[in-house]
Amino acid sequence: MATKIMFVAAAALVLVMAFAGWRTQGVKNETRVKDEFRFDAAKLKDKTLWNRVNDEPYYLTQNLAIQCAAPTAADYKRQRENNPHKSAFITVYVNNDGKDAMFTQQSPRFPQGSVIVKEKFESKDGKPVLYTIMRKREAGYNPELGDWEFSVVGANGTEVLAKGKLENCQSCHVGEGTSDFVFRDYVKITN
């Protein structure tokens, strides 16, 4: 009888441990899937991964250009003191998941997995100074802004300076609800 009880207890313990391990594995996989996107600006030229949206760098006024850096109040003050008229140029890329929504829909709804990259330059033919990224996440991630995650990446093309539901980005994009919170002044619709 004691052997039977020990066997049942051991079997129960094995099941509990297996279940706990399975649950932990599921959480690890879920986390890995959510964060598996890693940006590398060097890959923007790979036409199998990225689609250039605008042929020529698009001009941004100072008011818009400064907002794309997730600046602090001190950054705004310093920017105004150094050059109150400083503006920027951008080149925009979209990955293959978001290509159809970007190029063929007047009022797009980007699918989960869409990534839009804005490469920011101080002059039309200068080197990139910053990258801002919108990544369409799973339903419920950020419902107020179409489930978009925002990231700011430094000039080196890989260093993430800020990531998530960035207030600076959201406050600008919230007015673009009819285009899934994406500015598209630079897009030529081909439908």
mmCIF file of the C-alpha atoms, coordinates in Angstrom:
data_MODEL
# 
_entry.id   MODEL 
# 
loop_
_atom_site.group_PDB 
_atom_site.id 
_atom_site.type_symbol 
_atom_site.label_atom_id 
_atom_site.label_alt_id 
_atom_site.label_comp_id 
_atom_site.label_asym_id 
_atom_site.label_entity_id 
_atom_site.label_seq_id 
_atom_site.pdbx_PDB_ins_code 
_atom_site.Cartn_x 
_atom_site.Cartn_y 
_atom_site.Cartn_z 
_atom_site.occupancy 
_atom_site.B_iso_or_equiv 
_atom_site.pdbx_formal_charge 
_atom_site.auth_seq_id 
_atom_site.auth_comp_id 
_atom_site.auth_asym_id 
_atom_site.auth_atom_id 
_atom_site.pdbx_PDB_model_num 
ATOM 1   C CA . MET A 1 1   ? 0.000  0.000  0.000   1.00 0.00 ? 1   MET A CA 1 
ATOM 2   C CA . ALA A 1 2   ? 2.846  2.395  0.918   1.00 0.00 ? 2   ALA A CA 1 
ATOM 3   C CA . THR A 1 3   ? 4.515  1.664  -2.408  1.00 0.00 ? 3   THR A CA 1 
ATOM 4   C CA . LYS A 1 4   ? 1.284  2.442  -4.269  1.00 0.00 ? 4   LYS A CA 1 
ATOM 5   C CA . ILE A 1 5   ? 0.891  5.772  -2.411  1.00 0.00 ? 5   ILE A CA 1 
ATOM 6   C CA . MET A 1 6   ? 4.526  6.694  -3.137  1.00 0.00 ? 6   MET A CA 1 
ATOM 7   C CA . PHE A 1 7   ? 4.033  5.807  -6.812  1.00 0.00 ? 7   PHE A CA 1 
ATOM 8   C CA . VAL A 1 8   ? 0.882  7.964  -7.057  1.00 0.00 ? 8   VAL A CA 1 
ATOM 9   C CA . ALA A 1 9   ? 2.603  10.834 -5.211  1.00 0.00 ? 9   ALA A CA 1 
ATOM 10  C CA . ALA A 1 10  ? 5.662  10.587 -7.479  1.00 0.00 ? 10  ALA A CA 1 
ATOM 11  C CA . ALA A 1 11  ? 3.468  10.510 -10.584 1.00 0.00 ? 11  ALA A CA 1 
ATOM 12  C CA . ALA A 1 12  ? 1.522  13.519 -9.329  1.00 0.00 ? 12  ALA A CA 1 
ATOM 13  C CA . LEU A 1 13  ? 4.779  15.388 -8.653  1.00 0.00 ? 13  LEU A CA 1 
ATOM 14  C CA . VAL A 1 14  ? 6.057  14.592 -12.140 1.00 0.00 ? 14  VAL A CA 1 
ATOM 15  C CA . LEU A 1 15  ? 2.795  15.855 -13.656 1.00 0.00 ? 15  LEU A CA 1 
ATOM 16  C CA . VAL A 1 16  ? 2.908  19.068 -11.607 1.00 0.00 ? 16  VAL A CA 1 
ATOM 17  C CA . MET A 1 17  ? 6.524  19.696 -12.601 1.00 0.00 ? 17  MET A CA 1 
ATOM 18  C CA . ALA A 1 18  ? 5.810  18.923 -16.236 1.00 0.00 ? 18  ALA A CA 1 
ATOM 19  C CA . PHE A 1 19  ? 2.819  21.263 -16.217 1.00 0.00 ? 19  PHE A CA 1 
ATOM 20  C CA . ALA A 1 20  ? 4.841  24.008 -14.502 1.00 0.00 ? 20  ALA A CA 1 
ATOM 21  C CA . GLY A 1 21  ? 7.640  23.576 -17.024 1.00 0.00 ? 21  GLY A CA 1 
ATOM 22  C CA . TRP A 1 22  ? 5.179  23.684 -19.901 1.00 0.00 ? 22  TRP A CA 1 
ATOM 23  C CA . ARG A 1 23  ? 3.583  26.870 -18.532 1.00 0.00 ? 23  ARG A CA 1 
ATOM 24  C CA . THR A 1 24  ? 6.988  28.479 -18.074 1.00 0.00 ? 24  THR A CA 1 
ATOM 25  C CA . GLN A 1 25  ? 8.010  27.468 -21.586 1.00 0.00 ? 25  GLN A CA 1 
ATOM 26  C CA . GLY A 1 26  ? 4.812  28.961 -22.962 1.00 0.00 ? 26  GLY A CA 1 
ATOM 27  C CA . VAL A 1 27  ? 5.504  32.269 -21.212 1.00 0.00 ? 27  VAL A CA 1 
ATOM 28  C CA . LYS A 1 28  ? 9.081  32.330 -22.478 1.00 0.00 ? 28  LYS A CA 1 
ATOM 29  C CA . ASN A 1 29  ? 7.943  31.670 -26.037 1.00 0.00 ? 29  ASN A CA 1 
ATOM 30  C CA . GLU A 1 30  ? 5.226  34.308 -25.796 1.00 0.00 ? 30  GLU A CA 1 
ATOM 31  C CA . THR A 1 31  ? 7.745  36.898 -24.582 1.00 0.00 ? 31  THR A CA 1 
ATOM 32  C CA . ARG A 1 32  ? 10.252 35.945 -27.268 1.00 0.00 ? 32  ARG A CA 1 
ATOM 33  C CA . VAL A 1 33  ? 7.654  36.212 -30.011 1.00 0.00 ? 33  VAL A CA 1 
ATOM 34  C CA . LYS A 1 34  ? 6.506  39.647 -28.824 1.00 0.00 ? 34  LYS A CA 1 
ATOM 35  C CA . ASP A 1 35  ? 10.055 41.022 -28.858 1.00 0.00 ? 35  ASP A CA 1 
ATOM 36  C CA . GLU A 1 36  ? 11.646 39.132 -31.710 1.00 0.00 ? 36  GLU A CA 1 
ATOM 37  C CA . PHE A 1 37  ? 11.882 42.240 -33.956 1.00 0.00 ? 37  PHE A CA 1 
ATOM 38  C CA . ARG A 1 38  ? 15.383 43.705 -33.904 1.00 0.00 ? 38  ARG A CA 1 
ATOM 39  C CA . PHE A 1 39  ? 16.098 46.742 -36.040 1.00 0.00 ? 39  PHE A CA 1 
ATOM 40  C CA . ASP A 1 40  ? 19.307 47.060 -38.024 1.00 0.00 ? 40  ASP A CA 1 
ATOM 41  C CA . ALA A 1 41  ? 19.475 50.078 -40.331 1.00 0.00 ? 41  ALA A CA 1 
ATOM 42  C CA . ALA A 1 42  ? 22.136 48.375 -42.458 1.00 0.00 ? 42  ALA A CA 1 
ATOM 43  C CA . LYS A 1 43  ? 19.409 46.035 -43.749 1.00 0.00 ? 43  LYS A CA 1 
ATOM 44  C CA . LEU A 1 44  ? 17.138 48.849 -45.053 1.00 0.00 ? 44  LEU A CA 1 
ATOM 45  C CA . LYS A 1 45  ? 18.744 48.552 -48.484 1.00 0.00 ? 45  LYS A CA 1 
ATOM 46  C CA . ASP A 1 46  ? 17.723 44.872 -48.725 1.00 0.00 ? 46  ASP A CA 1 
ATOM 47  C CA . LYS A 1 47  ? 14.782 45.016 -51.136 1.00 0.00 ? 47  LYS A CA 1 
ATOM 48  C CA . THR A 1 48  ? 13.657 41.527 -50.157 1.00 0.00 ? 48  THR A CA 1 
ATOM 49  C CA . LEU A 1 49  ? 12.913 42.848 -46.648 1.00 0.00 ? 49  LEU A CA 1 
ATOM 50  C CA . TRP A 1 50  ? 12.144 46.550 -47.078 1.00 0.00 ? 50  TRP A CA 1 
ATOM 51  C CA . ASN A 1 51  ? 10.255 48.734 -49.538 1.00 0.00 ? 51  ASN A CA 1 
ATOM 52  C CA . ARG A 1 52  ? 11.270 52.349 -49.900 1.00 0.00 ? 52  ARG A CA 1 
ATOM 53  C CA . VAL A 1 53  ? 8.120  54.465 -49.667 1.00 0.00 ? 53  VAL A CA 1 
ATOM 54  C CA . ASN A 1 54  ? 9.307  57.872 -50.926 1.00 0.00 ? 54  ASN A CA 1 
ATOM 55  C CA . ASP A 1 55  ? 11.667 58.294 -53.889 1.00 0.00 ? 55  ASP A CA 1 
ATOM 56  C CA . GLU A 1 56  ? 13.211 61.519 -52.626 1.00 0.00 ? 56  GLU A CA 1 
ATOM 57  C CA . PRO A 1 57  ? 13.823 62.544 -49.015 1.00 0.00 ? 57  PRO A CA 1 
ATOM 58  C CA . TYR A 1 58  ? 10.675 64.215 -47.691 1.00 0.00 ? 58  TYR A CA 1 
ATOM 59  C CA . TYR A 1 59  ? 11.046 67.600 -45.995 1.00 0.00 ? 59  TYR A CA 1 
ATOM 60  C CA . LEU A 1 60  ? 9.791  67.974 -42.417 1.00 0.00 ? 60  LEU A CA 1 
ATOM 61  C CA . THR A 1 61  ? 9.360  71.328 -40.718 1.00 0.00 ? 61  THR A CA 1 
ATOM 62  C CA . GLN A 1 62  ? 11.137 71.948 -37.423 1.00 0.00 ? 62  GLN A CA 1 
ATOM 63  C CA . ASN A 1 63  ? 7.952  71.387 -35.412 1.00 0.00 ? 63  ASN A CA 1 
ATOM 64  C CA . LEU A 1 64  ? 7.523  67.897 -36.838 1.00 0.00 ? 64  LEU A CA 1 
ATOM 65  C CA . ALA A 1 65  ? 11.217 67.046 -37.016 1.00 0.00 ? 65  ALA A CA 1 
ATOM 66  C CA . ILE A 1 66  ? 11.866 67.687 -33.337 1.00 0.00 ? 66  ILE A CA 1 
ATOM 67  C CA . GLN A 1 67  ? 8.916  65.529 -32.280 1.00 0.00 ? 67  GLN A CA 1 
ATOM 68  C CA . CYS A 1 68  ? 10.431 62.472 -33.927 1.00 0.00 ? 68  CYS A CA 1 
ATOM 69  C CA . ALA A 1 69  ? 13.222 62.228 -31.383 1.00 0.00 ? 69  ALA A CA 1 
ATOM 70  C CA . ALA A 1 70  ? 11.254 61.679 -28.183 1.00 0.00 ? 70  ALA A CA 1 
ATOM 71  C CA . PRO A 1 71  ? 12.852 64.843 -26.781 1.00 0.00 ? 71  PRO A CA 1 
ATOM 72  C CA . THR A 1 72  ? 12.531 66.199 -23.279 1.00 0.00 ? 72  THR A CA 1 
ATOM 73  C CA . ALA A 1 73  ? 11.590 69.789 -22.420 1.00 0.00 ? 73  ALA A CA 1 
ATOM 74  C CA . ALA A 1 74  ? 15.314 70.555 -22.114 1.00 0.00 ? 74  ALA A CA 1 
ATOM 75  C CA . ASP A 1 75  ? 15.877 69.208 -25.632 1.00 0.00 ? 75  ASP A CA 1 
ATOM 76  C CA . TYR A 1 76  ? 13.213 71.566 -27.007 1.00 0.00 ? 76  TYR A CA 1 
ATOM 77  C CA . LYS A 1 77  ? 14.813 74.520 -25.226 1.00 0.00 ? 77  LYS A CA 1 
ATOM 78  C CA . ARG A 1 78  ? 18.321 73.628 -26.455 1.00 0.00 ? 78  ARG A CA 1 
ATOM 79  C CA . GLN A 1 79  ? 17.011 73.117 -30.003 1.00 0.00 ? 79  GLN A CA 1 
ATOM 80  C CA . ARG A 1 80  ? 15.363 76.547 -30.051 1.00 0.00 ? 80  ARG A CA 1 
ATOM 81  C CA . GLU A 1 81  ? 18.509 78.198 -28.651 1.00 0.00 ? 81  GLU A CA 1 
ATOM 82  C CA . ASN A 1 82  ? 20.856 76.518 -31.151 1.00 0.00 ? 82  ASN A CA 1 
ATOM 83  C CA . ASN A 1 83  ? 18.752 76.849 -34.283 1.00 0.00 ? 83  ASN A CA 1 
ATOM 84  C CA . PRO A 1 84  ? 15.064 77.676 -34.057 1.00 0.00 ? 84  PRO A CA 1 
ATOM 85  C CA . HIS A 1 85  ? 14.563 76.953 -37.760 1.00 0.00 ? 85  HIS A CA 1 
ATOM 86  C CA . LYS A 1 86  ? 16.230 73.544 -37.910 1.00 0.00 ? 86  LYS A CA 1 
ATOM 87  C CA . SER A 1 87  ? 14.231 71.071 -39.955 1.00 0.00 ? 87  SER A CA 1 
ATOM 88  C CA . ALA A 1 88  ? 14.850 67.589 -41.312 1.00 0.00 ? 88  ALA A CA 1 
ATOM 89  C CA . PHE A 1 89  ? 14.409 65.257 -44.245 1.00 0.00 ? 89  PHE A CA 1 
ATOM 90  C CA . ILE A 1 90  ? 13.103 61.712 -44.004 1.00 0.00 ? 90  ILE A CA 1 
ATOM 91  C CA . THR A 1 91  ? 13.133 58.562 -46.066 1.00 0.00 ? 91  THR A CA 1 
ATOM 92  C CA . VAL A 1 92  ? 10.437 56.055 -45.160 1.00 0.00 ? 92  VAL A CA 1 
ATOM 93  C CA . TYR A 1 93  ? 10.554 52.267 -45.490 1.00 0.00 ? 93  TYR A CA 1 
ATOM 94  C CA . VAL A 1 94  ? 7.875  49.646 -44.915 1.00 0.00 ? 94  VAL A CA 1 
ATOM 95  C CA . ASN A 1 95  ? 8.422  45.918 -44.546 1.00 0.00 ? 95  ASN A CA 1 
ATOM 96  C CA . ASN A 1 96  ? 6.638  43.375 -46.742 1.00 0.00 ? 96  ASN A CA 1 
ATOM 97  C CA . ASP A 1 97  ? 3.883  42.786 -44.153 1.00 0.00 ? 97  ASP A CA 1 
ATOM 98  C CA . GLY A 1 98  ? 2.776  46.426 -44.456 1.00 0.00 ? 98  GLY A CA 1 
ATOM 99  C CA . LYS A 1 99  ? 3.509  46.988 -48.147 1.00 0.00 ? 99  LYS A CA 1 
ATOM 100 C CA . ASP A 1 100 ? -0.050 46.542 -49.489 1.00 0.00 ? 100 ASP A CA 1 
ATOM 101 C CA . ALA A 1 101 ? -1.596 48.734 -46.807 1.00 0.00 ? 101 ALA A CA 1 
ATOM 102 C CA . MET A 1 102 ? 0.988  51.459 -47.401 1.00 0.00 ? 102 MET A CA 1 
ATOM 103 C CA . PHE A 1 103 ? 0.800  51.572 -51.188 1.00 0.00 ? 103 PHE A CA 1 
ATOM 104 C CA . THR A 1 104 ? -2.692 50.451 -52.207 1.00 0.00 ? 104 THR A CA 1 
ATOM 105 C CA . GLN A 1 105 ? -5.199 51.565 -49.575 1.00 0.00 ? 105 GLN A CA 1 
ATOM 106 C CA . GLN A 1 106 ? -6.618 55.081 -49.216 1.00 0.00 ? 106 GLN A CA 1 
ATOM 107 C CA . SER A 1 107 ? -7.642 54.367 -45.601 1.00 0.00 ? 107 SER A CA 1 
ATOM 108 C CA . PRO A 1 108 ? -5.241 51.570 -44.664 1.00 0.00 ? 108 PRO A CA 1 
ATOM 109 C CA . ARG A 1 109 ? -5.422 49.078 -41.848 1.00 0.00 ? 109 ARG A CA 1 
ATOM 110 C CA . PHE A 1 110 ? -1.956 47.659 -41.412 1.00 0.00 ? 110 PHE A CA 1 
ATOM 111 C CA . PRO A 1 111 ? -1.736 43.979 -40.410 1.00 0.00 ? 111 PRO A CA 1 
ATOM 112 C CA . GLN A 1 112 ? 0.078  42.791 -37.310 1.00 0.00 ? 112 GLN A CA 1 
ATOM 113 C CA . GLY A 1 113 ? 3.779  42.506 -38.086 1.00 0.00 ? 113 GLY A CA 1 
ATOM 114 C CA . SER A 1 114 ? 3.884  45.654 -40.233 1.00 0.00 ? 114 SER A CA 1 
ATOM 115 C CA . VAL A 1 115 ? 6.960  47.791 -39.572 1.00 0.00 ? 115 VAL A CA 1 
ATOM 116 C CA . ILE A 1 116 ? 7.437  51.354 -40.803 1.00 0.00 ? 116 ILE A CA 1 
ATOM 117 C CA . VAL A 1 117 ? 10.851 53.004 -40.479 1.00 0.00 ? 117 VAL A CA 1 
ATOM 118 C CA . LYS A 1 118 ? 11.512 56.705 -40.816 1.00 0.00 ? 118 LYS A CA 1 
ATOM 119 C CA . GLU A 1 119 ? 15.167 57.489 -41.483 1.00 0.00 ? 119 GLU A CA 1 
ATOM 120 C CA . LYS A 1 120 ? 15.833 61.105 -40.428 1.00 0.00 ? 120 LYS A CA 1 
ATOM 121 C CA . PHE A 1 121 ? 18.525 63.372 -41.946 1.00 0.00 ? 121 PHE A CA 1 
ATOM 122 C CA . GLU A 1 122 ? 19.526 66.951 -41.133 1.00 0.00 ? 122 GLU A CA 1 
ATOM 123 C CA . SER A 1 123 ? 20.196 67.645 -44.819 1.00 0.00 ? 123 SER A CA 1 
ATOM 124 C CA . LYS A 1 124 ? 18.871 66.059 -47.992 1.00 0.00 ? 124 LYS A CA 1 
ATOM 125 C CA . ASP A 1 125 ? 22.133 64.266 -48.744 1.00 0.00 ? 125 ASP A CA 1 
ATOM 126 C CA . GLY A 1 126 ? 23.461 63.898 -45.191 1.00 0.00 ? 126 GLY A CA 1 
ATOM 127 C CA . LYS A 1 127 ? 23.966 60.871 -43.008 1.00 0.00 ? 127 LYS A CA 1 
ATOM 128 C CA . PRO A 1 128 ? 21.099 59.511 -40.892 1.00 0.00 ? 128 PRO A CA 1 
ATOM 129 C CA . VAL A 1 129 ? 20.846 61.102 -37.454 1.00 0.00 ? 129 VAL A CA 1 
ATOM 130 C CA . LEU A 1 130 ? 17.953 59.045 -36.108 1.00 0.00 ? 130 LEU A CA 1 
ATOM 131 C CA . TYR A 1 131 ? 15.470 56.298 -36.948 1.00 0.00 ? 131 TYR A CA 1 
ATOM 132 C CA . THR A 1 132 ? 11.906 56.179 -35.696 1.00 0.00 ? 132 THR A CA 1 
ATOM 133 C CA . ILE A 1 133 ? 9.979  52.949 -35.999 1.00 0.00 ? 133 ILE A CA 1 
ATOM 134 C CA . MET A 1 134 ? 6.338  51.944 -35.807 1.00 0.00 ? 134 MET A CA 1 
ATOM 135 C CA . ARG A 1 135 ? 5.664  48.238 -35.335 1.00 0.00 ? 135 ARG A CA 1 
ATOM 136 C CA . LYS A 1 136 ? 2.117  46.859 -35.450 1.00 0.00 ? 136 LYS A CA 1 
ATOM 137 C CA . ARG A 1 137 ? 1.730  44.629 -32.418 1.00 0.00 ? 137 ARG A CA 1 
ATOM 138 C CA . GLU A 1 138 ? -0.907 42.111 -31.338 1.00 0.00 ? 138 GLU A CA 1 
ATOM 139 C CA . ALA A 1 139 ? -4.502 43.259 -30.746 1.00 0.00 ? 139 ALA A CA 1 
ATOM 140 C CA . GLY A 1 140 ? -4.823 44.903 -27.354 1.00 0.00 ? 140 GLY A CA 1 
ATOM 141 C CA . TYR A 1 141 ? -1.190 46.068 -27.092 1.00 0.00 ? 141 TYR A CA 1 
ATOM 142 C CA . ASN A 1 142 ? -2.055 49.760 -27.588 1.00 0.00 ? 142 ASN A CA 1 
ATOM 143 C CA . PRO A 1 143 ? -5.713 49.985 -28.665 1.00 0.00 ? 143 PRO A CA 1 
ATOM 144 C CA . GLU A 1 144 ? -5.853 53.796 -28.437 1.00 0.00 ? 144 GLU A CA 1 
ATOM 145 C CA . LEU A 1 145 ? -3.230 54.014 -31.200 1.00 0.00 ? 145 LEU A CA 1 
ATOM 146 C CA . GLY A 1 146 ? -4.070 51.023 -33.384 1.00 0.00 ? 146 GLY A CA 1 
ATOM 147 C CA . ASP A 1 147 ? -1.776 48.652 -31.440 1.00 0.00 ? 147 ASP A CA 1 
ATOM 148 C CA . TRP A 1 148 ? 1.358  50.411 -32.662 1.00 0.00 ? 148 TRP A CA 1 
ATOM 149 C CA . GLU A 1 149 ? 4.629  50.263 -30.741 1.00 0.00 ? 149 GLU A CA 1 
ATOM 150 C CA . PHE A 1 150 ? 7.004  53.171 -31.265 1.00 0.00 ? 150 PHE A CA 1 
ATOM 151 C CA . SER A 1 151 ? 10.801 53.046 -31.113 1.00 0.00 ? 151 SER A CA 1 
ATOM 152 C CA . VAL A 1 152 ? 13.586 55.571 -31.450 1.00 0.00 ? 152 VAL A CA 1 
ATOM 153 C CA . VAL A 1 153 ? 16.941 54.227 -32.663 1.00 0.00 ? 153 VAL A CA 1 
ATOM 154 C CA . GLY A 1 154 ? 20.187 56.211 -32.653 1.00 0.00 ? 154 GLY A CA 1 
ATOM 155 C CA . ALA A 1 155 ? 22.265 57.214 -35.651 1.00 0.00 ? 155 ALA A CA 1 
ATOM 156 C CA . ASN A 1 156 ? 24.304 54.001 -35.439 1.00 0.00 ? 156 ASN A CA 1 
ATOM 157 C CA . GLY A 1 157 ? 21.180 52.171 -36.631 1.00 0.00 ? 157 GLY A CA 1 
ATOM 158 C CA . THR A 1 158 ? 20.920 49.612 -33.832 1.00 0.00 ? 158 THR A CA 1 
ATOM 159 C CA . GLU A 1 159 ? 20.921 51.368 -30.431 1.00 0.00 ? 159 GLU A CA 1 
ATOM 160 C CA . VAL A 1 160 ? 17.369 51.597 -29.111 1.00 0.00 ? 160 VAL A CA 1 
ATOM 161 C CA . LEU A 1 161 ? 16.986 54.928 -27.285 1.00 0.00 ? 161 LEU A CA 1 
ATOM 162 C CA . ALA A 1 162 ? 13.306 54.536 -26.421 1.00 0.00 ? 162 ALA A CA 1 
ATOM 163 C CA . LYS A 1 163 ? 10.626 51.927 -27.077 1.00 0.00 ? 163 LYS A CA 1 
ATOM 164 C CA . GLY A 1 164 ? 6.974  51.304 -26.259 1.00 0.00 ? 164 GLY A CA 1 
ATOM 165 C CA . LYS A 1 165 ? 3.908  53.508 -26.059 1.00 0.00 ? 165 LYS A CA 1 
ATOM 166 C CA . LEU A 1 166 ? 5.997  56.669 -26.394 1.00 0.00 ? 166 LEU A CA 1 
ATOM 167 C CA . GLU A 1 167 ? 3.902  59.690 -25.494 1.00 0.00 ? 167 GLU A CA 1 
ATOM 168 C CA . ASN A 1 168 ? 5.764  62.022 -27.825 1.00 0.00 ? 168 ASN A CA 1 
ATOM 169 C CA . CYS A 1 169 ? 5.057  59.767 -30.805 1.00 0.00 ? 169 CYS A CA 1 
ATOM 170 C CA . GLN A 1 170 ? 1.498  59.017 -29.776 1.00 0.00 ? 170 GLN A CA 1 
ATOM 171 C CA . SER A 1 171 ? 0.566  62.677 -29.281 1.00 0.00 ? 171 SER A CA 1 
ATOM 172 C CA . CYS A 1 172 ? 1.525  63.369 -32.892 1.00 0.00 ? 172 CYS A CA 1 
ATOM 173 C CA . HIS A 1 173 ? 0.034  60.229 -34.502 1.00 0.00 ? 173 HIS A CA 1 
ATOM 174 C CA . VAL A 1 174 ? -3.287 60.272 -32.618 1.00 0.00 ? 174 VAL A CA 1 
ATOM 175 C CA . GLY A 1 175 ? -4.745 62.652 -35.224 1.00 0.00 ? 175 GLY A CA 1 
ATOM 176 C CA . GLU A 1 176 ? -4.178 60.160 -38.060 1.00 0.00 ? 176 GLU A CA 1 
ATOM 177 C CA . GLY A 1 177 ? -6.855 57.623 -37.070 1.00 0.00 ? 177 GLY A CA 1 
ATOM 178 C CA . THR A 1 178 ? -8.322 57.393 -40.572 1.00 0.00 ? 178 THR A CA 1 
ATOM 179 C CA . SER A 1 179 ? -5.003 56.065 -41.882 1.00 0.00 ? 179 SER A CA 1 
ATOM 180 C CA . ASP A 1 180 ? -4.349 53.665 -38.976 1.00 0.00 ? 180 ASP A CA 1 
ATOM 181 C CA . PHE A 1 181 ? -2.327 56.401 -37.219 1.00 0.00 ? 181 PHE A CA 1 
ATOM 182 C CA . VAL A 1 182 ? 0.265  56.571 -40.011 1.00 0.00 ? 182 VAL A CA 1 
ATOM 183 C CA . PHE A 1 183 ? 1.225  59.807 -41.765 1.00 0.00 ? 183 PHE A CA 1 
ATOM 184 C CA . ARG A 1 184 ? 1.259  59.213 -45.494 1.00 0.00 ? 184 ARG A CA 1 
ATOM 185 C CA . ASP A 1 185 ? 1.796  62.606 -47.186 1.00 0.00 ? 185 ASP A CA 1 
ATOM 186 C CA . TYR A 1 186 ? 4.811  61.132 -48.995 1.00 0.00 ? 186 TYR A CA 1 
ATOM 187 C CA . VAL A 1 187 ? 2.993  58.061 -50.392 1.00 0.00 ? 187 VAL A CA 1 
ATOM 188 C CA . LYS A 1 188 ? 1.867  57.554 -53.987 1.00 0.00 ? 188 LYS A CA 1 
ATOM 189 C CA . ILE A 1 189 ? -1.207 55.285 -53.796 1.00 0.00 ? 189 ILE A CA 1 
ATOM 190 C CA . THR A 1 190 ? -1.210 52.721 -56.636 1.00 0.00 ? 190 THR A CA 1 
ATOM 191 C CA . ASN A 1 191 ? -4.635 51.109 -56.447 1.00 0.00 ? 191 ASN A CA 1 
# 
